[in-house]
Amino acid sequence: KSNIGHTQAAAGGLGLAKVLIAAAREAVPASLHTAEASREIDWEKQGLRLATELTPWPAADGHRLAAVTAFAMSGTNAHVIVSVPEAA
């Protein structure tokens, strides 16, 4: 959402496209319009960080792993786990 806004019904598909493009480019795009990370999350304990700039995405164990979750107002929910193998 931070990069292109909320696209309603297309949000899940565009989220998946964003993950696939990021994996192909081996970099995570910055989350825009975010002044600071939520204090409700223990980022360090969880091994997480907010991407505030274009961040290299190295393959771990031979692949890049990501997840996309989409919720629709109609009650439809979807979750996709994407595993992209490291380029040969």
N, CA, C and O of each residue as an XYZ file, in Angstrom:
352
protein
N       0.822     -1.195      0.000
C       0.000      0.000      0.000
C       0.861      1.252      0.000
O       0.508      2.255     -0.620
N       1.993      1.193      0.697
C       2.786      2.419      0.815
C       3.389      2.859     -0.514
O       3.722      4.032     -0.682
N       3.533      1.935     -1.455
C       4.145      2.286     -2.734
C       3.137      2.725     -3.793
O       3.436      3.604     -4.602
N       1.933      2.116     -3.798
C       0.972      2.436     -4.860
C      -0.429      2.748     -4.342
O      -1.345      2.943     -5.141
N      -0.613      2.798     -3.040
C      -1.932      3.056     -2.482
C      -2.742      1.774     -2.379
O      -2.269      0.705     -2.766
N      -3.967      1.874     -1.858
C      -4.817      0.686     -1.750
C      -5.598      0.533     -3.044
O      -6.355      1.420     -3.438
N      -5.408     -0.579     -3.683
C      -6.015     -0.810     -4.994
C      -7.267     -1.683     -4.917
O      -7.681     -2.276     -5.913
N      -7.862     -1.757     -3.730
C      -9.105     -2.493     -3.510
C      -8.985     -3.946     -3.967
O      -8.147     -4.681     -3.445
N      -9.794     -4.373     -4.919
C      -9.836     -5.777     -5.329
C      -8.528     -6.270     -5.938
O      -8.256     -7.471     -5.915
N      -7.725     -5.380     -6.474
C      -6.461     -5.784     -7.104
C      -5.296     -5.840     -6.119
O      -4.186     -6.202     -6.507
N      -5.527     -5.487     -4.850
C      -4.433     -5.366     -3.882
C      -3.633     -6.656     -3.720
O      -2.403     -6.614     -3.699
N      -4.300     -7.787     -3.607
C      -3.588     -9.055     -3.436
C      -2.720     -9.391     -4.633
O      -1.570     -9.800     -4.474
N      -3.261     -9.222     -5.829
C      -2.496     -9.501     -7.048
C      -1.313     -8.571     -7.210
O      -0.236     -8.994     -7.632
N      -1.509     -7.303     -6.875
C      -0.400     -6.350     -6.972
C       0.638     -6.601     -5.890
O       1.830     -6.399     -6.120
N       0.203     -7.038     -4.714
C       1.151     -7.413     -3.662
C       2.009     -8.583     -4.099
O       3.214     -8.604     -3.845
N       1.391     -9.563     -4.758
C       2.134    -10.705     -5.284
C       3.107    -10.257     -6.367
O       4.254    -10.705     -6.388
N       2.667     -9.381     -7.264
C       3.555     -8.865     -8.314
C       4.742     -8.131     -7.702
O       5.871     -8.271     -8.173
N       4.492     -7.351     -6.657
C       5.571     -6.612     -5.990
C       6.613     -7.573     -5.419
O       7.813     -7.329     -5.543
N       6.166     -8.659     -4.798
C       7.089     -9.656     -4.244
C       7.901    -10.312     -5.354
O       9.111    -10.492     -5.210
N       7.254    -10.670     -6.455
C       7.968    -11.327     -7.557
C       8.996    -10.394     -8.198
O      10.099    -10.822     -8.539
N       8.638     -9.127     -8.362
C       9.585     -8.151     -8.921
C      10.751     -7.947     -7.960
O      11.904     -7.891     -8.388
N      10.462     -7.836     -6.669
C      11.523     -7.658     -5.675
C      12.473     -8.850     -5.679
O      13.689     -8.673     -5.593
N      11.930    -10.060     -5.777
C      12.778    -11.257     -5.807
C      13.644    -11.277     -7.059
O      14.825    -11.621     -6.993
N      13.065    -10.913     -8.197
C      13.831    -10.892     -9.448
C      14.948     -9.852     -9.398
O      16.023    -10.059     -9.961
N      14.691     -8.741     -8.724
C      15.699     -7.671     -8.608
C      16.619     -7.867     -7.407
O      17.567     -7.108     -7.202
N      16.321     -8.903     -6.615
C      17.115     -9.234     -5.424
C      17.202     -8.062     -4.451
O      18.237     -7.848     -3.819
N      16.107     -7.302     -4.333
C      16.075     -6.145     -3.439
C      14.645     -5.876     -2.968
O      13.690     -6.028     -3.730
N      14.515     -5.479     -1.717
C      13.222     -5.122     -1.137
C      13.040     -3.610     -1.270
O      13.899     -2.854     -0.818
N      11.936     -3.147     -1.883
C      11.724     -1.697     -2.008
C      11.409     -1.071     -0.653
O      10.934     -1.746      0.261
N      11.673      0.201     -0.537
C      11.394      0.918      0.709
C       9.894      1.009      0.955
O       9.106      1.120      0.016
N       9.506      0.960      2.224
C       8.128      1.248      2.618
C       8.015      2.761      2.717
O       8.673      3.382      3.552
N       7.195      3.348      1.879
C       7.082      4.800      1.819
C       6.100      5.331      2.861
O       5.267      4.587      3.379
N       6.207      6.602      3.156
C       5.278      7.314      4.038
C       5.246      6.732      5.453
O       4.209      6.772      6.116
N       6.364      6.197      5.912
C       6.461      5.628      7.250
C       7.562      6.355      8.004
O       8.743      6.186      7.701
N       7.180      7.160      8.978
C       8.162      7.940      9.735
C       8.962      7.061     10.691
O      10.167      7.250     10.856
N       8.285      6.097     11.322
C       8.977      5.198     12.239
C       8.227      3.883     12.330
O       7.031      3.809     12.046
N       8.948      2.849     12.731
C       8.353      1.521     12.864
C       7.438      1.479     14.089
O       7.649      2.210     15.057
N       6.434      0.628     14.037
C       5.502      0.477     15.153
C       6.242      0.057     16.418
O       7.108     -0.818     16.382
N       5.900      0.676     17.511
C       6.492      0.315     18.803
C       5.794     -0.893     19.411
O       6.243     -1.422     20.428
N       4.704     -1.330     18.800
C       3.955     -2.488     19.281
C       4.637     -3.803     18.906
O       4.255     -4.866     19.396
N       5.633     -3.731     18.049
C       6.350     -4.923     17.582
C       7.764     -4.885     18.122
O       8.443     -3.862     18.028
N       8.213     -6.005     18.691
C       9.603     -6.107     19.141
C      10.427     -6.534     17.930
O      10.733     -7.714     17.760
N      10.780     -5.569     17.096
C      11.442     -5.822     15.821
C      12.724     -6.626     15.999
O      12.956     -7.601     15.284
N      13.560     -6.213     16.957
C      14.849     -6.878     17.149
C      14.661     -8.325     17.589
O      15.327     -9.222     17.072
N      13.760     -8.556     18.539
C      13.511     -9.914     19.033
C      13.007    -10.823     17.914
O      13.356    -12.002     17.866
N      12.188    -10.277     17.018
C      11.633    -11.062     15.920
C      12.585    -11.183     14.731
O      12.297    -11.908     13.779
N      13.706    -10.484     14.783
C      14.655    -10.518     13.666
C      14.133     -9.776     12.446
O      14.450    -10.131     11.311
N      13.322     -8.733     12.688
C      12.703     -7.972     11.605
C      13.230     -6.546     11.577
O      13.762     -6.045     12.568
N      13.073     -5.899     10.425
C      13.366     -4.470     10.324
C      12.503     -3.883      9.219
O      12.148     -4.570      8.261
N      12.177     -2.632      9.358
C      11.377     -1.922      8.371
C      12.301     -1.451      7.257
O      13.328     -0.827      7.522
N      11.944     -1.741      6.028
C      12.762     -1.308      4.887
C      12.477      0.166      4.623
O      11.444      0.510      4.049
N      13.383      1.024      5.039
C      13.212      2.461      4.839
C      13.926      2.947      3.586
O      13.818      4.116      3.215
N      14.652      2.050      2.940
C      15.328      2.341      1.674
C      15.447      1.037      0.901
O      15.239     -0.037      1.464
N      15.778      1.119     -0.377
C      15.965     -0.085     -1.179
C      17.005     -0.951     -0.478
O      18.125     -0.506     -0.228
N      16.630     -2.188     -0.164
C      17.466     -3.058      0.657
C      17.802     -4.338     -0.096
O      16.899     -4.996     -0.613
N      19.085     -4.708     -0.171
C      19.445     -5.968     -0.824
C      18.706     -7.140     -0.168
O      18.526     -7.170      1.049
N      18.286     -8.096     -0.987
C      17.566     -9.271     -0.501
C      18.358    -10.506     -0.907
O      18.070    -11.112     -1.939
N      19.347    -10.883     -0.114
C      20.148    -12.050     -0.464
C      19.337    -13.334     -0.294
O      18.457    -13.416      0.563
N      19.640    -14.318     -1.108
C      18.977    -15.611     -0.990
C      19.472    -16.303      0.277
O      20.651    -16.212      0.619
N      18.579    -16.986      0.962
C      18.929    -17.778      2.140
C      18.614    -19.235      1.822
O      17.501    -19.558      1.409
N      19.576    -20.092      2.010
C      19.393    -21.518      1.704
C      18.952    -21.739      0.260
O      18.173    -22.649     -0.023
N      19.451    -20.905     -0.653
C      19.197    -21.097     -2.076
C      17.910    -20.493     -2.618
O      17.593    -20.684     -3.792
N      17.159    -19.766     -1.787
C      15.925    -19.151     -2.296
C      15.559    -17.915     -1.477
O      16.087    -17.686     -0.389
N      14.647    -17.133     -2.029
C      14.065    -15.992     -1.328
C      12.628    -16.381     -0.970
O      11.880    -16.864     -1.819
N      12.257    -16.171      0.274
C      10.949    -16.586      0.764
C      10.158    -15.354      1.193
O      10.673    -14.496      1.910
N       8.907    -15.271      0.751
C       8.052    -14.130      1.094
C       6.612    -14.611      1.235
O       6.267    -15.714      0.811
N       5.783    -13.772      1.832
C       4.367    -14.084      1.977
C       3.537    -12.849      1.644
O       3.942    -11.720      1.919
N       2.377    -13.081      1.050
C       1.431    -12.009      0.734
C       0.078    -12.430      1.301
O      -0.389    -13.542      1.052
N      -0.541    -11.543      2.057
C      -1.861    -11.805      2.619
C      -2.832    -10.760      2.088
O      -2.499     -9.578      2.007
N      -4.028    -11.198      1.728
C      -5.047    -10.279      1.220
C      -6.380    -10.578      1.906
O      -6.770    -11.736      2.056
N      -7.060     -9.527      2.314
C      -8.373     -9.636      2.948
C      -9.356     -8.792      2.149
O      -9.073     -7.635      1.838
N     -10.508     -9.365      1.816
C     -11.520     -8.624      1.060
C     -12.704     -8.302      1.962
O     -12.994     -9.028      2.913
N     -13.372     -7.217      1.655
C     -14.541     -6.819      2.438
C     -15.662     -7.848      2.326
O     -16.550     -7.890      3.177
N     -15.628     -8.674      1.290
C     -16.651     -9.697      1.099
C     -16.430    -10.905      2.000
O     -17.276    -11.797      2.069
N     -15.286    -10.934      2.695
C     -14.979    -12.064      3.564
C     -13.968    -13.022      2.972
O     -13.553    -13.972      3.636
N     -13.569    -12.790      1.740
C     -12.568    -13.641      1.110
C     -11.195    -13.300      1.669
O     -10.809    -12.131      1.713
N     -10.465    -14.312      2.093
C      -9.111    -14.130      2.597
C      -8.175    -15.030      1.804
O      -8.547    -16.140      1.423
N      -6.980    -14.558      1.560
C      -6.001    -15.361      0.828
C      -4.620    -15.121      1.415
O      -4.301    -14.017      1.855
N      -3.813    -16.161      1.416
C      -2.428    -16.052      1.872
C      -1.583    -16.904      0.934
O      -1.876    -18.079      0.716
N      -0.548    -16.311      0.390
C       0.328    -17.009     -0.551
C       1.749    -16.946     -0.020
O       2.228    -15.881      0.371
N       2.420    -18.086     -0.007
C       3.837    -18.136      0.338
C       4.595    -18.347     -0.957
O       4.303    -19.273     -1.714
N       5.568    -17.485     -1.208
C       6.323    -17.507     -2.459
C       7.766    -17.883     -2.157
O       8.408    -17.274     -1.301
N       8.269    -18.879     -2.858
C       9.669    -19.274     -2.751
C      10.287    -19.129     -4.131
O       9.899    -19.823     -5.070
N      11.253    -18.223     -4.249
C      11.896    -17.959     -5.534
C      13.327    -18.475     -5.458
O      14.107    -18.005     -4.630
N      13.688    -19.448     -6.319
C      15.049    -19.987     -6.265
C      16.089    -18.950     -6.664
O      15.828    -18.049     -7.461
N      17.266    -19.103     -6.090
C      18.383    -18.227     -6.409
C      18.750    -18.390     -7.877
O      18.720    -19.500     -8.410
N      19.100    -17.278     -8.535
C      19.493    -17.328     -9.949
C      20.742    -18.183    -10.107
O      21.641    -18.159     -9.266
N      20.782    -18.936    -11.197
C      21.933    -19.817    -11.450
C      23.101    -19.036    -11.990
O      24.155    -19.610    -12.262
